[in-house]
């Protein structure tokens, strides 16, 4: 079964208050077996638009990624982020097909 991913781009208006979201989200993500693949590291926009912070979270399945976002626990944590940031969050199913160079 293919993994699920959150692709998140965020602009933060209040770093101090955003810190409360960061402190609270770990327990929720752990409960949904998520792990960070990228978390606010260096980035360069080569095409299109961007935001100041980028995150990629991996979940065991696409359904698990959706379930995390819809969970009551995450919705409580999300309430900490939304007043102090603007975000784009995409849930995407992983790909398990042929790769470049495969014969």
Gaussian input, Z-matrix of N, CA and C with variables (Angstrom, degrees):
# hf/3-21g

backbone

0 1
 N
 C     1     B1
 C     2     B2     1     A1
 N     3     B3     2     A2     1     D1
 C     4     B4     3     A3     2     D2
 C     5     B5     4     A4     3     D3
 N     6     B6     5     A5     4     D4
 C     7     B7     6     A6     5     D5
 C     8     B8     7     A7     6     D6
 N     9     B9     8     A8     7     D7
 C    10    B10     9     A9     8     D8
 C    11    B11    10    A10     9     D9
 N    12    B12    11    A11    10    D10
 C    13    B13    12    A12    11    D11
 C    14    B14    13    A13    12    D12
 N    15    B15    14    A14    13    D13
 C    16    B16    15    A15    14    D14
 C    17    B17    16    A16    15    D15
 N    18    B18    17    A17    16    D16
 C    19    B19    18    A18    17    D17
 C    20    B20    19    A19    18    D18
 N    21    B21    20    A20    19    D19
 C    22    B22    21    A21    20    D20
 C    23    B23    22    A22    21    D21
 N    24    B24    23    A23    22    D22
 C    25    B25    24    A24    23    D23
 C    26    B26    25    A25    24    D24
 N    27    B27    26    A26    25    D25
 C    28    B28    27    A27    26    D26
 C    29    B29    28    A28    27    D27
 N    30    B30    29    A29    28    D28
 C    31    B31    30    A30    29    D29
 C    32    B32    31    A31    30    D30
 N    33    B33    32    A32    31    D31
 C    34    B34    33    A33    32    D32
 C    35    B35    34    A34    33    D33
 N    36    B36    35    A35    34    D34
 C    37    B37    36    A36    35    D35
 C    38    B38    37    A37    36    D36
 N    39    B39    38    A38    37    D37
 C    40    B40    39    A39    38    D38
 C    41    B41    40    A40    39    D39
 N    42    B42    41    A41    40    D40
 C    43    B43    42    A42    41    D41
 C    44    B44    43    A43    42    D42
 N    45    B45    44    A44    43    D43
 C    46    B46    45    A45    44    D44
 C    47    B47    46    A46    45    D45
 N    48    B48    47    A47    46    D46
 C    49    B49    48    A48    47    D47
 C    50    B50    49    A49    48    D48
 N    51    B51    50    A50    49    D49
 C    52    B52    51    A51    50    D50
 C    53    B53    52    A52    51    D51
 N    54    B54    53    A53    52    D52
 C    55    B55    54    A54    53    D53
 C    56    B56    55    A55    54    D54
 N    57    B57    56    A56    55    D55
 C    58    B58    57    A57    56    D56
 C    59    B59    58    A58    57    D57
 N    60    B60    59    A59    58    D58
 C    61    B61    60    A60    59    D59
 C    62    B62    61    A61    60    D60
 N    63    B63    62    A62    61    D61
 C    64    B64    63    A63    62    D62
 C    65    B65    64    A64    63    D63
 N    66    B66    65    A65    64    D64
 C    67    B67    66    A66    65    D65
 C    68    B68    67    A67    66    D66
 N    69    B69    68    A68    67    D67
 C    70    B70    69    A69    68    D68
 C    71    B71    70    A70    69    D69
 N    72    B72    71    A71    70    D70
 C    73    B73    72    A72    71    D71
 C    74    B74    73    A73    72    D72
 N    75    B75    74    A74    73    D73
 C    76    B76    75    A75    74    D74
 C    77    B77    76    A76    75    D75
 N    78    B78    77    A77    76    D76
 C    79    B79    78    A78    77    D77
 C    80    B80    79    A79    78    D78
 N    81    B81    80    A80    79    D79
 C    82    B82    81    A81    80    D80
 C    83    B83    82    A82    81    D81
 N    84    B84    83    A83    82    D82
 C    85    B85    84    A84    83    D83
 C    86    B86    85    A85    84    D84
 N    87    B87    86    A86    85    D85
 C    88    B88    87    A87    86    D86
 C    89    B89    88    A88    87    D87
 N    90    B90    89    A89    88    D88
 C    91    B91    90    A90    89    D89
 C    92    B92    91    A91    90    D90
 N    93    B93    92    A92    91    D91
 C    94    B94    93    A93    92    D92
 C    95    B95    94    A94    93    D93
 N    96    B96    95    A95    94    D94
 C    97    B97    96    A96    95    D95
 C    98    B98    97    A97    96    D96
 N    99    B99    98    A98    97    D97
 C   100   B100    99    A99    98    D98
 C   101   B101   100   A100    99    D99
 N   102   B102   101   A101   100   D100
 C   103   B103   102   A102   101   D101
 C   104   B104   103   A103   102   D102
 N   105   B105   104   A104   103   D103
 C   106   B106   105   A105   104   D104
 C   107   B107   106   A106   105   D105
 N   108   B108   107   A107   106   D106
 C   109   B109   108   A108   107   D107
 C   110   B110   109   A109   108   D108
 N   111   B111   110   A110   109   D109
 C   112   B112   111   A111   110   D110
 C   113   B113   112   A112   111   D111
 N   114   B114   113   A113   112   D112
 C   115   B115   114   A114   113   D113
 C   116   B116   115   A115   114   D114
 N   117   B117   116   A116   115   D115
 C   118   B118   117   A117   116   D116
 C   119   B119   118   A118   117   D117
 N   120   B120   119   A119   118   D118
 C   121   B121   120   A120   119   D119
 C   122   B122   121   A121   120   D120
 N   123   B123   122   A122   121   D121
 C   124   B124   123   A123   122   D122
 C   125   B125   124   A124   123   D123
 N   126   B126   125   A125   124   D124
 C   127   B127   126   A126   125   D125
 C   128   B128   127   A127   126   D126
 N   129   B129   128   A128   127   D127
 C   130   B130   129   A129   128   D128
 C   131   B131   130   A130   129   D129
 N   132   B132   131   A131   130   D130
 C   133   B133   132   A132   131   D131
 C   134   B134   133   A133   132   D132
 N   135   B135   134   A134   133   D133
 C   136   B136   135   A135   134   D134
 C   137   B137   136   A136   135   D135
 N   138   B138   137   A137   136   D136
 C   139   B139   138   A138   137   D137
 C   140   B140   139   A139   138   D138
 N   141   B141   140   A140   139   D139
 C   142   B142   141   A141   140   D140
 C   143   B143   142   A142   141   D141
 N   144   B144   143   A143   142   D142
 C   145   B145   144   A144   143   D143
 C   146   B146   145   A145   144   D144
 N   147   B147   146   A146   145   D145
 C   148   B148   147   A147   146   D146
 C   149   B149   148   A148   147   D147
 N   150   B150   149   A149   148   D148
 C   151   B151   150   A150   149   D149
 C   152   B152   151   A151   150   D150
 N   153   B153   152   A152   151   D151
 C   154   B154   153   A153   152   D152
 C   155   B155   154   A154   153   D153
 N   156   B156   155   A155   154   D154
 C   157   B157   156   A156   155   D155
 C   158   B158   157   A157   156   D156
 N   159   B159   158   A158   157   D157
 C   160   B160   159   A159   158   D158
 C   161   B161   160   A160   159   D159
 N   162   B162   161   A161   160   D160
 C   163   B163   162   A162   161   D161
 C   164   B164   163   A163   162   D162
 N   165   B165   164   A164   163   D163
 C   166   B166   165   A165   164   D164
 C   167   B167   166   A166   165   D165
 N   168   B168   167   A167   166   D166
 C   169   B169   168   A168   167   D167
 C   170   B170   169   A169   168   D168
 N   171   B171   170   A170   169   D169
 C   172   B172   171   A171   170   D170
 C   173   B173   172   A172   171   D171
 N   174   B174   173   A173   172   D172
 C   175   B175   174   A174   173   D173
 C   176   B176   175   A175   174   D174
 N   177   B177   176   A176   175   D175
 C   178   B178   177   A177   176   D176
 C   179   B179   178   A178   177   D177
 N   180   B180   179   A179   178   D178
 C   181   B181   180   A180   179   D179
 C   182   B182   181   A181   180   D180
 N   183   B183   182   A182   181   D181
 C   184   B184   183   A183   182   D182
 C   185   B185   184   A184   183   D183
 N   186   B186   185   A185   184   D184
 C   187   B187   186   A186   185   D185
 C   188   B188   187   A187   186   D186
 N   189   B189   188   A188   187   D187
 C   190   B190   189   A189   188   D188
 C   191   B191   190   A190   189   D189
 N   192   B192   191   A191   190   D190
 C   193   B193   192   A192   191   D191
 C   194   B194   193   A193   192   D192
 N   195   B195   194   A194   193   D193
 C   196   B196   195   A195   194   D194
 C   197   B197   196   A196   195   D195
 N   198   B198   197   A197   196   D196
 C   199   B199   198   A198   197   D197
 C   200   B200   199   A199   198   D198
 N   201   B201   200   A200   199   D199
 C   202   B202   201   A201   200   D200
 C   203   B203   202   A202   201   D201
 N   204   B204   203   A203   202   D202
 C   205   B205   204   A204   203   D203
 C   206   B206   205   A205   204   D204
 N   207   B207   206   A206   205   D205
 C   208   B208   207   A207   206   D206
 C   209   B209   208   A208   207   D207
 N   210   B210   209   A209   208   D208
 C   211   B211   210   A210   209   D209
 C   212   B212   211   A211   210   D210
 N   213   B213   212   A212   211   D211
 C   214   B214   213   A213   212   D212
 C   215   B215   214   A214   213   D213
 N   216   B216   215   A215   214   D214
 C   217   B217   216   A216   215   D215
 C   218   B218   217   A217   216   D216
 N   219   B219   218   A218   217   D217
 C   220   B220   219   A219   218   D218
 C   221   B221   220   A220   219   D219
 N   222   B222   221   A221   220   D220
 C   223   B223   222   A222   221   D221
 C   224   B224   223   A223   222   D222
 N   225   B225   224   A224   223   D223
 C   226   B226   225   A225   224   D224
 C   227   B227   226   A226   225   D225
 N   228   B228   227   A227   226   D226
 C   229   B229   228   A228   227   D227
 C   230   B230   229   A229   228   D228
 N   231   B231   230   A230   229   D229
 C   232   B232   231   A231   230   D230
 C   233   B233   232   A232   231   D231
 N   234   B234   233   A233   232   D232
 C   235   B235   234   A234   233   D233
 C   236   B236   235   A235   234   D234
 N   237   B237   236   A236   235   D235
 C   238   B238   237   A237   236   D236
 C   239   B239   238   A238   237   D237
 N   240   B240   239   A239   238   D238
 C   241   B241   240   A240   239   D239
 C   242   B242   241   A241   240   D240
 N   243   B243   242   A242   241   D241
 C   244   B244   243   A243   242   D242
 C   245   B245   244   A244   243   D243
 N   246   B246   245   A245   244   D244
 C   247   B247   246   A246   245   D245
 C   248   B248   247   A247   246   D246
 N   249   B249   248   A248   247   D247
 C   250   B250   249   A249   248   D248
 C   251   B251   250   A250   249   D249
 N   252   B252   251   A251   250   D250
 C   253   B253   252   A252   251   D251
 C   254   B254   253   A253   252   D252
 N   255   B255   254   A254   253   D253
 C   256   B256   255   A255   254   D254
 C   257   B257   256   A256   255   D255
 N   258   B258   257   A257   256   D256
 C   259   B259   258   A258   257   D257
 C   260   B260   259   A259   258   D258
 N   261   B261   260   A260   259   D259
 C   262   B262   261   A261   260   D260
 C   263   B263   262   A262   261   D261
 N   264   B264   263   A263   262   D262
 C   265   B265   264   A264   263   D263
 C   266   B266   265   A265   264   D264
 N   267   B267   266   A266   265   D265
 C   268   B268   267   A267   266   D266
 C   269   B269   268   A268   267   D267
 N   270   B270   269   A269   268   D268
 C   271   B271   270   A270   269   D269
 C   272   B272   271   A271   270   D270
 N   273   B273   272   A272   271   D271
 C   274   B274   273   A273   272   D272
 C   275   B275   274   A274   273   D273
 N   276   B276   275   A275   274   D274
 C   277   B277   276   A276   275   D275
 C   278   B278   277   A277   276   D276
 N   279   B279   278   A278   277   D277
 C   280   B280   279   A279   278   D278
 C   281   B281   280   A280   279   D279
 N   282   B282   281   A281   280   D280
 C   283   B283   282   A282   281   D281
 C   284   B284   283   A283   282   D282
 N   285   B285   284   A284   283   D283
 C   286   B286   285   A285   284   D284
 C   287   B287   286   A286   285   D285
 N   288   B288   287   A287   286   D286
 C   289   B289   288   A288   287   D287
 C   290   B290   289   A289   288   D288
 N   291   B291   290   A290   289   D289
 C   292   B292   291   A291   290   D290
 C   293   B293   292   A292   291   D291
 N   294   B294   293   A293   292   D292
 C   295   B295   294   A294   293   D293
 C   296   B296   295   A295   294   D294
 N   297   B297   296   A296   295   D295
 C   298   B298   297   A297   296   D296
 C   299   B299   298   A298   297   D297
 N   300   B300   299   A299   298   D298
 C   301   B301   300   A300   299   D299
 C   302   B302   301   A301   300   D300
 N   303   B303   302   A302   301   D301
 C   304   B304   303   A303   302   D302
 C   305   B305   304   A304   303   D303
 N   306   B306   305   A305   304   D304
 C   307   B307   306   A306   305   D305
 C   308   B308   307   A307   306   D306

   B1=1.4526
   B2=1.5316
   B3=1.3084
   B4=1.4639
   B5=1.5247
   B6=1.3092
   B7=1.4636
   B8=1.5199
   B9=1.3243
   B10=1.4564
   B11=1.5163
   B12=1.3059
   B13=1.4605
   B14=1.5207
   B15=1.3195
   B16=1.4561
   B17=1.5209
   B18=1.3161
   B19=1.4565
   B20=1.5281
   B21=1.3270
   B22=1.4628
   B23=1.5227
   B24=1.3352
   B25=1.4668
   B26=1.5182
   B27=1.3235
   B28=1.4621
   B29=1.5250
   B30=1.3276
   B31=1.4671
   B32=1.5192
   B33=1.3113
   B34=1.4557
   B35=1.5214
   B36=1.3350
   B37=1.4590
   B38=1.5253
   B39=1.3222
   B40=1.4679
   B41=1.5295
   B42=1.3367
   B43=1.4679
   B44=1.5183
   B45=1.3065
   B46=1.4624
   B47=1.5270
   B48=1.3088
   B49=1.4674
   B50=1.5266
   B51=1.3255
   B52=1.4614
   B53=1.5262
   B54=1.3140
   B55=1.4564
   B56=1.5213
   B57=1.3261
   B58=1.4654
   B59=1.5257
   B60=1.3223
   B61=1.4686
   B62=1.5262
   B63=1.3222
   B64=1.4673
   B65=1.5289
   B66=1.3289
   B67=1.4704
   B68=1.5209
   B69=1.3174
   B70=1.4692
   B71=1.5210
   B72=1.3245
   B73=1.4680
   B74=1.5246
   B75=1.3069
   B76=1.4582
   B77=1.5224
   B78=1.3233
   B79=1.4688
   B80=1.5255
   B81=1.3154
   B82=1.4682
   B83=1.5279
   B84=1.3269
   B85=1.4615
   B86=1.5230
   B87=1.3118
   B88=1.4724
   B89=1.5241
   B90=1.3209
   B91=1.4631
   B92=1.5250
   B93=1.3318
   B94=1.4654
   B95=1.5352
   B96=1.3309
   B97=1.4711
   B98=1.5198
   B99=1.3232
   B100=1.4607
   B101=1.5231
   B102=1.3314
   B103=1.4580
   B104=1.5194
   B105=1.3321
   B106=1.4566
   B107=1.5220
   B108=1.3267
   B109=1.4596
   B110=1.5231
   B111=1.3173
   B112=1.4679
   B113=1.5219
   B114=1.3346
   B115=1.4691
   B116=1.5220
   B117=1.3179
   B118=1.4661
   B119=1.5176
   B120=1.3222
   B121=1.4602
   B122=1.5219
   B123=1.3043
   B124=1.4652
   B125=1.5249
   B126=1.3227
   B127=1.4563
   B128=1.5217
   B129=1.3112
   B130=1.4532
   B131=1.5182
   B132=1.3059
   B133=1.4509
   B134=1.5270
   B135=1.3152
   B136=1.4634
   B137=1.5181
   B138=1.3255
   B139=1.4653
   B140=1.5141
   B141=1.3195
   B142=1.4599
   B143=1.5202
   B144=1.3139
   B145=1.4618
   B146=1.5216
   B147=1.3217
   B148=1.4516
   B149=1.5211
   B150=1.3172
   B151=1.4549
   B152=1.5149
   B153=1.3097
   B154=1.4613
   B155=1.5222
   B156=1.3196
   B157=1.4718
   B158=1.5228
   B159=1.3456
   B160=1.4591
   B161=1.5186
   B162=1.3385
   B163=1.4607
   B164=1.5264
   B165=1.3269
   B166=1.4633
   B167=1.5226
   B168=1.3244
   B169=1.4666
   B170=1.5165
   B171=1.3209
   B172=1.4589
   B173=1.5228
   B174=1.3378
   B175=1.4586
   B176=1.5266
   B177=1.3178
   B178=1.4729
   B179=1.5286
   B180=1.3408
   B181=1.4686
   B182=1.5289
   B183=1.3145
   B184=1.4674
   B185=1.5279
   B186=1.3314
   B187=1.4663
   B188=1.5281
   B189=1.3379
   B190=1.4637
   B191=1.5297
   B192=1.3270
   B193=1.4655
   B194=1.5265
   B195=1.3178
   B196=1.4678
   B197=1.5262
   B198=1.3301
   B199=1.4697
   B200=1.5212
   B201=1.3166
   B202=1.4605
   B203=1.5236
   B204=1.3195
   B205=1.4784
   B206=1.5207
   B207=1.3221
   B208=1.4660
   B209=1.5234
   B210=1.3205
   B211=1.4663
   B212=1.5276
   B213=1.3102
   B214=1.4716
   B215=1.5239
   B216=1.3353
   B217=1.4604
   B218=1.5285
   B219=1.3331
   B220=1.4658
   B221=1.5252
   B222=1.2980
   B223=1.4583
   B224=1.5263
   B225=1.3357
   B226=1.4711
   B227=1.5257
   B228=1.3393
   B229=1.4557
   B230=1.5268
   B231=1.3066
   B232=1.4673
   B233=1.5210
   B234=1.3102
   B235=1.4682
   B236=1.5276
   B237=1.3210
   B238=1.4628
   B239=1.5285
   B240=1.3341
   B241=1.4620
   B242=1.5163
   B243=1.3022
   B244=1.4660
   B245=1.5305
   B246=1.3279
   B247=1.4695
   B248=1.5269
   B249=1.3268
   B250=1.4616
   B251=1.5268
   B252=1.3326
   B253=1.4654
   B254=1.5214
   B255=1.3176
   B256=1.4600
   B257=1.5190
   B258=1.3296
   B259=1.4648
   B260=1.5187
   B261=1.3175
   B262=1.4614
   B263=1.5205
   B264=1.3277
   B265=1.4616
   B266=1.5147
   B267=1.3044
   B268=1.4571
   B269=1.5108
   B270=1.3274
   B271=1.4592
   B272=1.5211
   B273=1.3259
   B274=1.4592
   B275=1.5211
   B276=1.3184
   B277=1.4548
   B278=1.5214
   B279=1.3249
   B280=1.4555
   B281=1.5206
   B282=1.3151
   B283=1.4588
   B284=1.5177
   B285=1.3140
   B286=1.4656
   B287=1.5220
   B288=1.3145
   B289=1.4550
   B290=1.5049
   B291=1.3468
   B292=1.4655
   B293=1.5277
   B294=1.3194
   B295=1.4600
   B296=1.5251
   B297=1.3224
   B298=1.4659
   B299=1.5250
   B300=1.3003
   B301=1.4580
   B302=1.5219
   B303=1.3314
   B304=1.4739
   B305=1.5215
   B306=1.2906
   B307=1.4728
   B308=1.4957
   A1=108.79
   A2=116.40
   A3=121.81
   A4=111.47
   A5=114.88
   A6=120.88
   A7=109.58
   A8=115.64
   A9=122.33
   A10=109.30
   A11=116.03
   A12=121.29
   A13=110.96
   A14=114.67
   A15=121.33
   A16=106.08
   A17=116.03
   A18=122.29
   A19=104.60
   A20=116.15
   A21=120.68
   A22=109.51
   A23=115.04
   A24=122.15
   A25=106.81
   A26=116.77
   A27=120.41
   A28=110.99
   A29=116.13
   A30=123.57
   A31=106.28
   A32=116.99
   A33=122.15
   A34=109.44
   A35=116.05
   A36=121.70
   A37=112.13
   A38=117.53
   A39=121.74
   A40=108.31
   A41=116.31
   A42=121.02
   A43=112.91
   A44=117.73
   A45=120.23
   A46=111.06
   A47=116.87
   A48=119.99
   A49=111.23
   A50=118.28
   A51=121.62
   A52=110.39
   A53=116.58
   A54=121.44
   A55=112.75
   A56=117.84
   A57=121.01
   A58=110.11
   A59=117.39
   A60=121.42
   A61=110.15
   A62=116.93
   A63=121.30
   A64=110.09
   A65=116.90
   A66=120.95
   A67=111.70
   A68=117.80
   A69=121.63
   A70=114.00
   A71=118.45
   A72=118.62
   A73=114.12
   A74=119.05
   A75=121.70
   A76=113.71
   A77=117.26
   A78=120.48
   A79=111.07
   A80=116.55
   A81=120.32
   A82=109.94
   A83=116.30
   A84=119.11
   A85=111.18
   A86=117.46
   A87=120.95
   A88=110.81
   A89=117.07
   A90=121.32
   A91=111.89
   A92=116.78
   A93=121.97
   A94=111.73
   A95=115.98
   A96=122.07
   A97=113.51
   A98=115.79
   A99=121.18
   A100=109.80
   A101=114.65
   A102=119.35
   A103=108.85
   A104=114.73
   A105=120.44
   A106=109.97
   A107=116.33
   A108=122.25
   A109=110.15
   A110=116.07
   A111=122.53
   A112=106.37
   A113=115.27
   A114=118.65
   A115=108.92
   A116=114.85
   A117=122.81
   A118=113.98
   A119=117.45
   A120=120.02
   A121=110.92
   A122=115.09
   A123=119.93
   A124=110.16
   A125=115.99
   A126=120.91
   A127=108.96
   A128=114.72
   A129=121.48
   A130=107.67
   A131=116.95
   A132=121.71
   A133=108.71
   A134=115.60
   A135=120.59
   A136=112.04
   A137=117.08
   A138=122.42
   A139=108.19
   A140=116.77
   A141=121.12
   A142=113.21
   A143=114.81
   A144=121.28
   A145=109.80
   A146=115.35
   A147=119.35
   A148=110.13
   A149=114.85
   A150=122.98
   A151=107.00
   A152=117.08
   A153=120.57
   A154=114.38
   A155=118.49
   A156=121.71
   A157=108.13
   A158=116.25
   A159=121.71
   A160=109.35
   A161=115.55
   A162=121.47
   A163=108.36
   A164=116.14
   A165=122.13
   A166=106.64
   A167=115.93
   A168=122.83
   A169=108.89
   A170=116.61
   A171=122.09
   A172=109.40
   A173=116.05
   A174=123.87
   A175=108.64
   A176=117.73
   A177=119.91
   A178=113.82
   A179=116.57
   A180=121.74
   A181=109.46
   A182=115.31
   A183=121.20
   A184=110.20
   A185=115.73
   A186=120.55
   A187=111.01
   A188=117.17
   A189=120.75
   A190=111.01
   A191=116.30
   A192=120.48
   A193=110.66
   A194=116.37
   A195=120.40
   A196=111.13
   A197=116.22
   A198=120.66
   A199=111.19
   A200=117.34
   A201=120.08
   A202=110.45
   A203=116.77
   A204=119.33
   A205=111.30
   A206=117.29
   A207=121.05
   A208=113.57
   A209=118.34
   A210=120.59
   A211=111.31
   A212=114.91
   A213=120.56
   A214=110.29
   A215=116.96
   A216=120.83
   A217=111.60
   A218=116.31
   A219=117.57
   A220=110.77
   A221=118.17
   A222=119.92
   A223=111.00
   A224=117.42
   A225=120.66
   A226=110.64
   A227=116.23
   A228=120.81
   A229=110.34
   A230=116.81
   A231=121.86
   A232=111.39
   A233=116.97
   A234=121.09
   A235=111.57
   A236=117.72
   A237=121.19
   A238=111.28
   A239=116.56
   A240=121.07
   A241=113.94
   A242=116.91
   A243=119.30
   A244=115.02
   A245=120.42
   A246=117.32
   A247=113.91
   A248=117.98
   A249=120.46
   A250=113.38
   A251=116.73
   A252=118.85
   A253=110.97
   A254=114.08
   A255=122.55
   A256=106.31
   A257=116.60
   A258=118.90
   A259=112.02
   A260=113.71
   A261=123.66
   A262=104.83
   A263=117.60
   A264=121.35
   A265=108.21
   A266=115.02
   A267=122.31
   A268=108.26
   A269=117.74
   A270=121.86
   A271=106.28
   A272=115.45
   A273=120.03
   A274=110.23
   A275=115.78
   A276=121.39
   A277=109.81
   A278=116.45
   A279=121.82
   A280=111.63
   A281=115.22
   A282=122.67
   A283=109.18
   A284=116.80
   A285=121.45
   A286=112.16
   A287=117.84
   A288=121.93
   A289=113.33
   A290=116.04
   A291=121.69
   A292=111.63
   A293=115.52
   A294=122.33
   A295=109.61
   A296=117.20
   A297=119.83
   A298=110.02
   A299=115.72
   A300=120.61
   A301=113.92
   A302=117.57
   A303=119.85
   A304=108.66
   A305=116.14
   A306=120.49
   A307=111.46
   D1=135.10
   D2=-177.47
   D3=-69.54
   D4=145.46
   D5=176.36
   D6=-72.74
   D7=165.93
   D8=175.38
   D9=-117.97
   D10=152.14
   D11=-176.86
   D12=-135.97
   D13=144.08
   D14=165.50
   D15=-101.13
   D16=128.15
   D17=170.27
   D18=-110.56
   D19=116.04
   D20=-172.76
   D21=-125.57
   D22=133.07
   D23=174.62
   D24=-124.44
   D25=129.77
   D26=-172.16
   D27=-135.59
   D28=138.55
   D29=164.67
   D30=-108.68
   D31=132.31
   D32=-174.17
   D33=-110.76
   D34=126.71
   D35=179.79
   D36=-91.89
   D37=-27.04
   D38=-177.40
   D39=-140.44
   D40=97.23
   D41=-175.90
   D42=-61.64
   D43=-37.00
   D44=-179.15
   D45=-63.75
   D46=-48.60
   D47=179.42
   D48=-70.04
   D49=-32.77
   D50=176.41
   D51=-62.74
   D52=-31.31
   D53=178.01
   D54=-57.91
   D55=-31.23
   D56=177.11
   D57=-65.41
   D58=-37.56
   D59=176.39
   D60=-64.70
   D61=-46.48
   D62=-179.01
   D63=-61.15
   D64=-41.79
   D65=-179.71
   D66=-65.83
   D67=-31.79
   D68=-175.02
   D69=-90.43
   D70=-22.77
   D71=-171.56
   D72=-76.16
   D73=-23.03
   D74=-175.66
   D75=-58.92
   D76=-43.62
   D77=-179.54
   D78=-63.95
   D79=-38.56
   D80=179.40
   D81=-67.34
   D82=-45.58
   D83=179.92
   D84=-63.66
   D85=-39.84
   D86=178.30
   D87=-62.67
   D88=-39.96
   D89=179.45
   D90=-63.66
   D91=-24.33
   D92=179.51
   D93=-103.71
   D94=15.29
   D95=177.15
   D96=56.28
   D97=38.04
   D98=178.41
   D99=-91.25
   D100=156.08
   D101=172.31
   D102=-143.14
   D103=144.85
   D104=179.43
   D105=-76.32
   D106=129.92
   D107=171.33
   D108=-99.88
   D109=-32.24
   D110=174.81
   D111=-145.37
   D112=138.41
   D113=-178.13
   D114=-149.16
   D115=90.60
   D116=172.94
   D117=62.60
   D118=26.15
   D119=175.67
   D120=-77.27
   D121=-173.41
   D122=179.08
   D123=-61.25
   D124=146.27
   D125=175.54
   D126=-151.06
   D127=157.70
   D128=176.66
   D129=-139.65
   D130=125.27
   D131=179.32
   D132=-83.22
   D133=114.57
   D134=-179.05
   D135=-99.08
   D136=-22.51
   D137=175.97
   D138=-148.59
   D139=150.10
   D140=174.67
   D141=73.05
   D142=-158.43
   D143=-177.11
   D144=-102.49
   D145=169.40
   D146=179.63
   D147=-146.74
   D148=172.46
   D149=172.10
   D150=-126.11
   D151=172.94
   D152=-172.52
   D153=-76.99
   D154=-23.73
   D155=-177.11
   D156=-130.84
   D157=135.99
   D158=-179.37
   D159=-128.81
   D160=139.42
   D161=-177.93
   D162=-137.78
   D163=139.69
   D164=171.25
   D165=-125.74
   D166=120.82
   D167=177.69
   D168=-112.84
   D169=136.73
   D170=177.97
   D171=-106.97
   D172=135.62
   D173=177.62
   D174=-120.47
   D175=158.19
   D176=-179.04
   D177=-58.41
   D178=-32.80
   D179=-179.41
   D180=-147.32
   D181=164.15
   D182=173.96
   D183=-59.42
   D184=-42.71
   D185=-179.50
   D186=-62.60
   D187=-37.68
   D188=178.19
   D189=-65.82
   D190=-36.81
   D191=178.30
   D192=-64.51
   D193=-43.18
   D194=177.01
   D195=-66.45
   D196=-43.11
   D197=-178.39
   D198=-61.00
   D199=-38.20
   D200=178.59
   D201=-61.06
   D202=-50.47
   D203=-178.29
   D204=-60.75
   D205=-40.00
   D206=-177.18
   D207=-80.67
   D208=-9.04
   D209=-176.60
   D210=-66.17
   D211=148.48
   D212=177.35
   D213=-59.41
   D214=-36.61
   D215=-178.97
   D216=-64.29
   D217=-43.80
   D218=179.60
   D219=-71.08
   D220=-36.17
   D221=179.43
   D222=-61.42
   D223=-34.28
   D224=175.03
   D225=-65.09
   D226=-44.39
   D227=179.88
   D228=-67.70
   D229=-40.52
   D230=178.88
   D231=-57.19
   D232=-34.08
   D233=178.89
   D234=-61.79
   D235=-21.37
   D236=175.74
   D237=-77.44
   D238=-31.09
   D239=-176.35
   D240=-84.81
   D241=-42.30
   D242=-169.18
   D243=-59.96
   D244=-35.17
   D245=179.84
   D246=-71.72
   D247=-16.80
   D248=-172.26
   D249=-119.76
   D250=10.65
   D251=-178.76
   D252=-155.17
   D253=164.49
   D254=172.37
   D255=-122.74
   D256=129.54
   D257=-174.04
   D258=-136.79
   D259=154.71
   D260=166.88
   D261=-116.45
   D262=126.31
   D263=-179.41
   D264=-130.77
   D265=121.82
   D266=-178.60
   D267=-118.52
   D268=131.87
   D269=172.59
   D270=-102.95
   D271=127.98
   D272=-174.58
   D273=-134.70
   D274=143.86
   D275=177.38
   D276=-83.44
   D277=137.87
   D278=177.77
   D279=-65.77
   D280=163.62
   D281=-177.92
   D282=-112.68
   D283=132.24
   D284=-178.83
   D285=-123.65
   D286=17.37
   D287=-178.13
   D288=-88.14
   D289=-166.81
   D290=-179.33
   D291=-57.85
   D292=148.09
   D293=-179.76
   D294=-115.39
   D295=158.91
   D296=176.27
   D297=-53.54
   D298=134.66
   D299=-179.70
   D300=91.05
   D301=-13.00
   D302=176.31
   D303=-69.67
   D304=142.56
   D305=178.51
   D306=-90.52

